[in-house]
Amino acid sequence: MKISSIVDITGGKLLNSPSISFITQTHTTLKKVSDGDLFISSNILEIKEAIKRGAFGIIFDFVVDIAELDSEIALIKVDDISKAITKLLRFKLSNLEIKSFAVDFIAYEFLEVLVKSNKNIYFLDEPILSLELLQDVEDNDILISQNTSFIKNIYPKTKDLEILNMNFGNLIIHSIFETSFLYNGEYFYKLRVPYIYLNHLLCIKEVFEISEIDGQKLKHLKFIQPIFLSKQNQIVEYGKSNRFILSSQNKDIGEIEFEFIKTIFKYGKSMKIYASNLDETQIFEIISNNKTNCLYFVNQTNEKITEILKKNEIKEQTLF
């Protein structure tokens, strides 16, 4: 691409009169920069290293003495790097016929575990990483993002993924976590999917033409994934205890899921805890001092809860 085109697309300002007039590829990751590339960064040390690696052009958004840099290459200053990258992506995608979807958190999670291995599907959330991911995007590829404004800025033809009421029958709710049902003549037995998210799953199956749902992959979903606990507050295998912890970083989803749990989990006690202002010690005290069957932490993650539990398990072991 010509340097003059890059300046026009980004709305930047060329600060010098370079001896080169075009670049080959555009990168935001330093280690990928090679001879003839354009590098985009807000880090002066990375910029200097990119020049050593042979970059023909630099886009940056801060004040710098260009005398410190190579006057032979193109030095382009923009007001905002993220906006500049968004404009470059929009230009890159403008001549492609692709499918693009803005999705909610639940749909995004399903898609990540079920189709992420598909090389023609790109998961995008913000400009800097997206520029690298879309280096080789082609016609008929698929873009997916939770960031609605971003995805629609880079590809205005993006559609909102609509979650419809799907026609499934013979529903059996085995537990909060497992469901069996019949859909289009196919029987799904004890899938690790809560009943409230079946419409999401089946819509995704149809829209993305997923021929077979891999039950093993569903175990890696981040929502309504229980951490089962022993009486000694140690993590045990799935289903090996009647005490478990659930969590969600999303407050709205947390409210929905907790109401669902109260409806389904009538034979046990449930408690919701808002964890945004709790430290690790406070969280562990709540877990260890409360024998409620289900503790649901809002504004927290399973990864963090697991880390806290393992730290305290190690601490207890060292006392003996």
C-alpha positions in Angstrom: 0.0 0.0 0.0 1.2 3.5 -0.8 2.3 5.7 2.1 0.0 8.5 0.7 -3.0 6.2 0.9 -2.2 5.2 4.5 -2.1 8.9 5.5 -5.4 9.6 3.7 -7.1 6.6 5.3 -6.0 7.2 8.8 -6.3 11.0 8.7 -2.7 11.2 10.0 0.1 13.6 9.3 3.3 12.7 7.5 6.0 14.4 9.5 8.9 14.0 7.1 9.7 13.4 3.4 10.6 9.7 3.3 12.6 8.1 0.5 10.2 5.2 0.4 6.6 5.3 -1.0 5.0 2.1 -0.1 4.8 -0.7 2.5 4.1 -4.4 2.3 2.3 -5.5 5.5 1.0 -3.7 8.6 1.7 -4.9 12.1 1.0 -4.1 15.7 3.1 -6.9 17.1 6.9 -6.1 17.1 8.1 -9.6 16.6 6.2 -9.9 13.3 7.8 -6.8 11.7 10.3 -7.3 8.9 11.7 -5.4 5.9 9.2 -3.2 4.2 6.4 -3.3 6.9 4.4 -0.6 8.6 4.5 -0.7 12.4 1.8 0.8 14.6 2.7 1.5 18.3 2.5 4.0 21.2 5.8 2.6 22.6 9.0 4.5 21.6 11.3 1.5 22.4 9.2 -0.8 20.3 9.2 1.8 17.5 13.0 2.0 17.5 13.3 -1.8 17.5 10.9 -2.0 14.6 13.1 0.4 12.6 16.1 -1.8 13.3 14.0 -4.7 12.0 13.5 -2.9 8.7 10.1 -1.2 9.0 9.4 1.2 6.2 6.8 3.2 8.1 5.7 4.0 11.6 2.3 5.2 12.9 2.3 6.6 16.4 0.1 8.9 18.5 2.5 10.8 20.9 5.0 13.6 20.7 8.4 12.4 19.6 11.5 14.1 18.3 11.7 12.6 14.8 15.4 13.3 14.7 15.7 10.3 17.1 14.2 8.1 14.3 15.1 7.2 10.7 14.3 10.1 8.4 14.3 7.7 5.4 11.2 5.9 6.4 7.6 7.3 6.7 6.7 8.8 10.1 3.0 9.2 10.5 1.4 10.8 13.6 -2.3 10.2 14.3 -4.5 11.5 17.1 -5.6 8.1 18.3 -4.0 4.7 17.3 -7.2 2.7 17.9 -9.2 4.9 15.6 -6.4 4.8 13.0 -6.4 1.0 13.1 -10.2 0.9 12.9 -10.0 3.0 9.7 -7.3 0.8 8.2 -9.4 -2.3 9.0 -12.5 -0.8 7.5 -10.6 0.0 4.3 -9.2 -3.6 4.2 -12.6 -5.2 4.6 -14.5 -2.8 2.3 -13.9 -4.9 -0.9 -14.5 -8.3 0.7 -17.7 -10.3 0.8 -17.7 -11.7 4.3 -20.2 -12.6 7.0 -19.9 -10.6 10.2 -21.9 -11.0 13.4 -22.3 -8.9 16.6 -23.1 -11.4 19.4 -23.8 -11.4 23.1 -21.5 -12.9 25.8 -23.3 -16.3 25.8 -23.2 -16.7 22.0 -19.6 -15.7 22.0 -18.7 -18.3 24.6 -20.5 -21.1 22.7 -18.8 -20.1 19.5 -15.4 -20.0 21.1 -15.6 -23.6 22.3 -17.4 -25.0 19.3 -15.9 -23.3 16.2 -12.7 -21.5 17.2 -10.5 -24.1 15.5 -12.1 -23.1 12.2 -9.5 -21.0 10.4 -12.1 -19.1 8.5 -13.7 -17.6 11.6 -12.1 -14.6 13.3 -12.9 -13.6 16.9 -12.4 -9.9 17.3 -12.8 -7.6 20.3 -10.5 -4.5 19.8 -8.5 -2.9 17.1 -4.8 -3.7 17.9 -5.1 -7.5 18.0 -7.7 -7.5 15.3 -5.3 -6.0 12.8 -2.9 -8.9 13.2 -5.7 -11.5 13.2 -7.1 -10.2 9.9 -3.8 -10.2 7.9 -5.1 -13.0 5.7 -8.8 -12.5 5.8 -10.6 -13.5 2.5 -14.0 -13.5 0.9 -16.5 -15.8 2.7 -14.7 -15.7 6.0 -16.7 -14.9 9.2 -16.1 -12.2 11.8 -17.5 -12.5 15.3 -17.4 -9.9 18.1 -19.0 -8.9 21.4 -17.9 -5.3 20.7 -20.9 -4.2 18.6 -19.7 -0.7 17.9 -16.2 -1.8 16.9 -17.3 -4.7 14.6 -19.9 -2.4 12.9 -17.3 0.3 12.4 -14.9 -1.9 10.6 -17.6 -3.8 8.7 -20.9 -1.9 8.4 -22.7 -4.9 6.9 -22.4 -6.7 10.3 -25.6 -8.3 11.5 -26.8 -8.7 15.1 -27.1 -12.4 15.9 -30.7 -12.8 16.8 -31.5 -15.5 19.4 -34.8 -17.1 18.4 -37.1 -19.5 20.3 -36.1 -22.8 18.8 -38.4 -25.7 18.4 -37.0 -28.4 20.7 -39.0 -31.1 22.5 -38.8 -34.0 24.9 -37.0 -31.7 27.3 -35.5 -33.2 30.5 -33.7 -30.9 32.9 -31.4 -33.3 34.8 -29.8 -30.5 36.9 -28.7 -26.9 36.7 -25.9 -28.0 34.4 -27.3 -30.9 32.3 -30.1 -31.1 29.8 -31.5 -33.7 27.4 -33.8 -32.7 24.5 -34.9 -33.6 20.9 -34.2 -31.2 18.0 -34.8 -31.8 14.3 -35.0 -35.5 14.9 -31.7 -35.7 16.8 -31.7 -36.6 20.5 -29.2 -34.8 22.7 -28.5 -36.6 25.9 -27.2 -34.9 29.0 -25.5 -32.0 27.3 -23.5 -29.8 29.7 -25.8 -26.8 28.8 -28.2 -25.1 31.2 -31.8 -25.1 30.0 -31.9 -21.3 29.8 -29.2 -21.3 27.1 -30.6 -24.0 24.7 -31.9 -21.3 22.3 -28.5 -19.8 22.1 -26.9 -23.1 21.4 -29.4 -24.2 18.7 -29.4 -20.8 17.0 -25.7 -21.0 16.7 -25.9 -24.5 15.4 -28.2 -23.3 12.6 -26.5 -20.0 11.7 -23.0 -21.4 11.7 -24.0 -24.8 10.2 -22.5 -26.9 13.0 -23.3 -30.4 12.0 -22.3 -32.1 15.3 -22.2 -30.6 18.8 -19.2 -31.9 20.7 -20.3 -32.5 24.3 -16.7 -32.6 25.5 -16.1 -29.1 24.2 -19.1 -27.8 26.1 -17.3 -28.6 29.3 -15.0 -25.7 28.6 -17.8 -23.1 28.6 -17.2 -20.3 31.1 -20.8 -19.8 32.2 -22.6 -21.9 34.9 -19.5 -24.1 35.3 -19.5 -25.4 38.9 -16.5 -25.8 41.3 -17.5 -28.7 43.5 -16.2 -28.5 47.1 -15.6 -31.1 49.9 -16.5 -30.4 53.5 -12.9 -29.3 53.9 -13.3 -26.7 51.2 -11.2 -28.6 48.8 -12.0 -28.9 45.1 -13.4 -32.3 44.1 -14.4 -33.9 40.8 -17.6 -32.8 39.0 -20.7 -34.0 40.8 -18.8 -35.5 43.8 -20.3 -33.1 46.3 -23.6 -31.3 47.0 -21.7 -28.0 47.6 -20.5 -26.0 44.6 -19.5 -22.5 43.6 -20.6 -20.6 40.5 -19.5 -17.1 39.3 -19.9 -14.5 36.6 -18.1 -11.3 35.8 -21.2 -9.9 34.1 -23.7 -8.6 36.7 -26.7 -8.8 34.4 -26.0 -12.5 33.5 -25.3 -13.2 37.2 -28.8 -11.9 38.1 -30.4 -14.1 35.3 -28.5 -17.2 36.2 -29.1 -16.9 39.9 -32.9 -16.6 39.4 -32.7 -19.7 37.2 -30.7 -21.6 39.8 -33.3 -20.7 42.5 -36.0 -22.1 40.3 -34.2 -25.4 39.3 -32.2 -26.0 42.5 -35.2 -26.2 44.9 -33.7 -29.1 47.0 -30.7 -27.0 48.1 -29.9 -23.5 49.5 -28.4 -20.9 47.3 -26.7 -17.6 48.1 -25.6 -14.7 45.9 -22.5 -12.7 46.8 -21.4 -9.5 45.1 -17.6 -9.8 45.1 -16.3 -6.7 43.4 -15.2 -5.1 46.7 -14.0 -8.4 48.4 -10.4 -9.4 48.7 -9.1 -13.0 48.6 -9.3 -13.4 52.4 -12.9 -12.2 52.6 -13.9 -14.5 49.7 -12.3 -17.5 51.3 -13.9 -16.7 54.7 -17.3 -16.6 53.0 -16.7 -20.0 51.4 -15.3 -21.7 54.5 -17.9 -20.2 57.0 -20.9 -20.8 54.8 -22.3 -24.3 54.2 -24.9 -23.2 51.6 -25.1 -25.7 48.8 -24.6 -23.1 46.0 -22.6 -19.9 46.4 -22.9 -17.6 43.4 -20.2 -14.9 43.2 -21.1 -11.9 41.0 -18.2 -9.9 39.5 -15.8 -12.7 39.9 -14.4 -15.6 37.9 -14.0 -19.3 38.4 -10.3 -19.0 37.7 -9.9 -16.6 40.6 -12.0 -18.7 43.0 -10.0 -21.8 42.1 -6.8 -19.9 42.7 -8.0 -18.7 46.2 -9.1 -22.2 47.1 -5.8 -23.8 46.1 -3.7 -21.2 47.9 -5.6 -21.9 51.1 -5.3 -25.6 50.6 -1.5 -25.3 50.3 -1.5 -23.0 53.4 -3.3 -25.6 55.5 -1.0 -28.4 54.3 2.1 -26.5 55.4 0.6 -26.2 58.9 0.9 -29.9 59.5 
